[in-house]
Amino acid sequence: MKWMKVTIDTLTDAVDIISSMLSDLGIEGIEIEDNVPLTEEEKCRMFIDFLPKPRENDNKARINLYIDPQDDIDSLIKKINDGLKEISEFIDIGSGKISIKETEDKDWINNWKEFFKPFRIDETIVIKPTWEKLNDIKPDDIIIEIDPGISFGTGAHETTKLAILGMKKYIKAGDIVLDAGSGSGILSILAYKLGAERVLGIDIDAIATQTAVENAGINNIDVLEWKPEEENNIPDKAVLFATGNIIENKGIRNQIGTKTYDVVVANILADVIIPLSDVIGDNIKENGIFISSGILNTKEEEVRASLERNQFTILEVNRMGDWISFIAKK
């Protein structure tokens, strides 16, 4: 689908008030381009895999919005111009120039793909985007092909690396594994390739679940939709994906199986891992392993206290950059 990209040239100090004006006009989504440097705290909170190289801050900014060509663009541009004129009476908005050009979905949804290249987690685990070719393959490589779509998870983030290394160490052939917060499905796929007998990936986002199913297919893994009423008909060797909130919904936690999982992995965020640790113990076998990652180092003690309060014994605390992963035994 083609879109009309409308760009407003302005100054960083005016971005918030112009954005508010656009919202009042019914513009639901905008894209802001500026050179304001991120603080270290902001970088951590973004929780993304790639950060572009910063440029010198010149206080200039661009606000982009994407309009369906069938909409009344002339009328909208007039309203935006009127709004900019009003704002300029009490704040400097810079040039306020508006430019329009035709673009396509791929121009602004898929450009990030140029930064995602094949890479090694360690000497045997390789993450490969579907659109890239892979060179230097070793006989014992475990290759995971991935297309994250719009769900999180390329495997390049330090938190995902920590989770993957923990899984490689603790998952044994025949294990039953739960991937809590499965996202793009990368950890569920890896669990299966590491020899797990059955893997269930669950996420609160239905789009993420669909992405995970598609990524499993890319890796030649037959996937089943998890249905509690069909639990007895699921083959011994299977990968399943489901949508649901296992923290807030006790019914789902009971349905996926109490005292069932040899390993539970959760690569989320500390503020989700803490309430998860309050309830997930019911689903883990005695002496089962809980691998949690996505924990900023400032949250280390809060997560530690939560694990210990819920009768987990901490086996390892692994670190990479500003991030931490706990490996605990129930």
C-alpha positions in Angstrom: 0.0 0.0 0.0 1.2 3.5 -0.8 1.0 6.3 1.7 1.6 10.1 1.6 4.4 11.0 4.0 3.9 14.5 5.4 7.0 16.0 7.1 7.1 19.1 9.3 10.5 20.7 9.8 10.7 22.2 13.2 12.8 22.5 16.4 13.1 20.0 19.3 11.5 22.5 21.8 8.4 22.6 19.7 7.9 18.9 19.1 5.6 18.2 22.1 3.2 21.0 21.4 3.0 20.3 17.7 2.5 16.6 18.4 -0.4 17.6 20.7 -1.9 19.8 18.0 -1.7 16.9 15.5 -3.4 14.6 18.0 -6.2 17.1 18.3 -6.6 16.9 14.5 -7.0 13.1 14.8 -3.5 12.1 13.8 -3.0 8.9 15.9 0.6 8.1 15.1 3.7 10.2 14.3 7.4 9.6 13.8 9.9 12.1 15.3 13.4 12.5 13.9 15.9 14.5 16.0 19.5 14.3 17.2 18.8 14.7 20.9 21.2 12.2 22.6 19.7 9.4 24.7 20.7 9.1 28.3 22.0 5.7 29.5 18.8 5.2 31.4 16.7 5.8 28.3 18.9 3.4 26.3 18.2 0.7 28.8 14.5 1.4 29.0 14.2 1.2 25.2 15.1 -2.5 25.4 15.9 -2.8 21.7 18.6 -4.6 19.7 20.1 -1.8 17.7 20.9 1.8 18.4 22.0 4.0 15.5 25.2 6.0 15.9 24.3 9.4 17.4 24.8 12.6 15.5 25.5 16.1 16.8 22.4 17.7 18.3 21.5 20.8 16.2 18.1 21.3 17.9 16.3 20.6 14.7 13.6 18.0 14.3 11.2 16.5 11.8 7.8 15.2 12.5 6.5 12.6 10.1 3.0 11.4 9.6 1.6 9.0 7.1 -1.7 9.6 5.4 -3.9 7.4 3.3 -3.9 9.0 -0.2 -7.7 8.6 -0.3 -8.0 11.1 2.6 -8.6 14.8 2.1 -4.9 15.7 2.3 -5.3 19.4 1.2 -7.8 20.0 4.0 -5.5 18.3 6.5 -2.5 20.3 5.4 -4.5 23.6 5.7 -5.5 22.6 9.3 -1.8 21.8 10.1 -0.6 25.1 8.7 -3.2 27.0 10.7 -2.2 25.1 13.8 1.5 25.8 13.2 0.8 29.5 12.7 -1.1 29.7 16.0 1.7 27.9 17.8 4.4 30.1 16.3 2.9 33.1 18.0 4.2 32.0 21.4 7.0 29.5 20.6 9.7 29.3 18.0 8.9 26.4 15.7 11.7 26.9 13.3 10.9 26.9 9.5 7.6 25.1 10.0 8.0 23.9 6.4 5.7 21.1 5.3 6.8 18.6 2.6 4.8 15.8 1.1 5.9 12.7 -0.8 4.6 9.3 -1.7 6.0 6.3 0.1 5.3 2.7 0.8 4.9 0.5 3.9 8.4 -1.0 3.3 10.0 2.4 3.4 9.2 2.9 7.1 8.4 -0.5 8.5 11.2 -2.6 7.1 14.2 -0.3 6.9 15.6 -1.6 10.2 16.3 -5.0 8.5 19.5 -3.6 7.0 21.0 -3.6 10.5 20.0 -7.2 11.3 22.7 -9.6 10.1 23.5 -13.2 11.0 25.5 -13.5 14.2 26.7 -16.1 16.7 25.5 -16.3 20.3 28.4 -18.6 21.0 30.5 -21.2 19.2 27.4 -23.3 18.1 24.3 -21.2 18.2 23.7 -18.9 15.1 20.8 -16.5 14.7 20.0 -15.8 11.0 17.5 -13.4 9.6 15.4 -15.0 6.8 16.5 -12.5 4.2 20.2 -13.0 4.7 22.6 -15.7 3.5 24.8 -17.5 5.9 28.4 -18.2 5.4 30.9 -20.1 7.6 28.6 -22.9 8.7 30.0 -25.5 11.1 28.8 -29.1 11.3 27.5 -28.8 14.8 25.8 -25.4 14.4 22.3 -24.9 15.7 20.9 -22.4 13.2 17.7 -20.4 14.1 16.1 -18.5 11.2 14.0 -15.5 12.4 11.8 -12.8 11.0 10.7 -10.8 14.1 8.0 -9.0 12.2 6.6 -6.3 14.5 7.1 -8.4 17.7 10.2 -8.1 19.8 13.1 -10.5 19.5 15.9 -10.8 17.1 18.2 -12.5 19.6 20.8 -9.7 19.4 19.9 -8.0 22.6 22.1 -8.9 25.6 19.1 -10.1 27.6 18.2 -12.7 24.9 21.8 -13.8 24.7 21.9 -14.4 28.5 18.6 -16.4 28.3 20.0 -18.5 25.4 23.2 -19.3 27.1 21.3 -20.4 30.2 19.0 -22.6 28.1 22.0 -24.2 26.4 23.5 -25.1 29.8 20.3 -26.4 31.5 17.9 -27.9 28.9 18.3 -31.6 28.5 17.0 -34.0 25.9 13.4 -34.9 26.8 12.7 -31.8 28.9 9.3 -30.1 28.9 9.9 -26.3 28.5 7.7 -23.3 29.0 8.7 -20.0 27.2 6.8 -17.3 29.2 6.6 -14.2 27.0 7.6 -16.0 23.8 7.6 -12.9 21.5 9.0 -13.9 18.1 9.4 -17.5 19.3 13.2 -17.5 19.2 13.6 -19.2 22.6 10.9 -21.7 22.0 12.5 -22.7 18.7 15.9 -23.0 20.4 14.5 -25.1 23.2 13.2 -27.6 20.7 16.5 -27.6 18.8 18.3 -28.2 22.1 16.4 -31.5 22.5 13.3 -30.5 24.5 10.5 -33.1 24.2 7.7 -30.5 24.3 7.8 -26.7 24.3 4.9 -24.3 25.0 5.4 -20.6 24.1 2.9 -18.3 25.5 2.5 -14.5 25.1 -0.1 -11.9 25.9 0.0 -10.5 22.3 -1.8 -12.5 19.6 0.3 -10.9 16.9 3.5 -12.1 18.6 2.0 -15.6 18.8 1.3 -15.6 15.1 4.8 -14.4 14.4 6.2 -17.2 16.6 4.2 -19.8 14.7 5.5 -18.4 11.4 9.1 -18.4 12.6 8.8 -22.0 13.8 7.6 -22.9 10.3 10.6 -21.2 8.8 12.7 -23.5 10.9 10.9 -26.6 9.6 9.2 -27.2 13.0 5.6 -28.4 12.9 3.6 -26.2 15.4 0.3 -27.0 17.1 -2.1 -24.5 18.5 -2.4 -25.2 22.3 -5.9 -26.2 23.3 -6.4 -27.4 26.8 -9.3 -29.6 25.8 -7.0 -31.5 23.4 -4.1 -32.0 25.9 -4.4 -35.8 25.7 -4.1 -35.8 21.9 -0.8 -33.8 21.7 2.1 -35.9 20.5 5.0 -36.4 22.8 7.3 -34.3 20.6 5.7 -31.0 19.9 6.0 -27.2 19.9 2.9 -25.3 20.8 2.1 -21.6 21.0 -0.7 -19.9 22.8 -2.0 -16.4 23.7 -2.8 -15.6 27.3 -1.7 -13.9 30.5 -0.3 -16.5 32.9 0.3 -13.9 35.6 -3.2 -12.6 36.0 -5.2 -15.7 34.8 -4.9 -18.6 37.3 -7.1 -20.7 35.0 -4.6 -20.6 32.2 -1.8 -21.5 34.6 -3.8 -24.5 35.7 -4.6 -25.5 32.1 -1.0 -25.4 30.9 0.0 -27.8 33.7 1.0 -27.7 37.3 4.3 -29.3 38.3 4.8 -29.9 34.6 7.9 -28.1 33.3 11.5 -29.0 33.7 12.6 -25.6 32.5 10.8 -22.2 32.4 12.4 -19.4 30.6 11.2 -15.8 30.8 13.0 -13.1 28.9 10.8 -10.1 29.8 11.5 -7.3 32.2 12.1 -7.2 35.9 8.7 -5.6 36.6 7.0 -8.6 34.9 9.4 -11.2 36.3 8.7 -10.2 39.9 5.0 -11.0 39.8 5.7 -14.0 37.5 7.9 -15.5 40.2 5.0 -15.3 42.6 3.0 -17.8 40.6 5.1 -19.7 38.2 6.5 -22.0 40.9 3.2 -24.0 40.7 4.0 -24.9 37.1 7.6 -26.0 37.6 8.6 -29.5 38.7 10.4 -30.0 41.9 14.1 -29.2 41.2 13.0 -27.6 37.9 14.9 -24.6 36.5 13.6 -21.0 36.2 15.7 -18.9 33.8 14.8 -15.2 34.0 16.4 -12.5 31.9 15.6 -8.9 30.9 16.6 -7.6 34.3 18.3 -4.2 34.5 21.1 -4.2 37.1 19.3 -1.6 39.1 16.5 -4.1 39.7 18.8 -7.0 40.7 18.0 -7.0 44.4 14.2 -6.7 43.8 14.2 -9.8 41.6 16.5 -11.7 43.9 14.2 -11.0 46.9 11.2 -12.1 44.9 12.8 -15.4 43.8 14.0 -16.2 47.4 10.6 -15.2 48.8 9.0 -17.8 46.5 11.3 -20.7 47.5 13.6 -20.5 44.6 17.3 -21.3 45.1 19.5 -19.0 43.0 22.1 -21.1 41.2 23.7 -18.4 39.0 23.6 -14.7 38.4 25.0 -13.9 34.9 25.7 -10.4 33.6 26.2 -8.8 30.3 26.4 -5.0 30.0 23.8 -3.5 32.2 21.6 -6.6 32.2 21.3 -9.6 34.5 19.9 -13.1 34.2 19.0 -15.3 37.2 19.1 -19.1 37.0 17.1 -20.5 39.9 15.9 -24.0 41.0 12.5 -24.6 42.5 
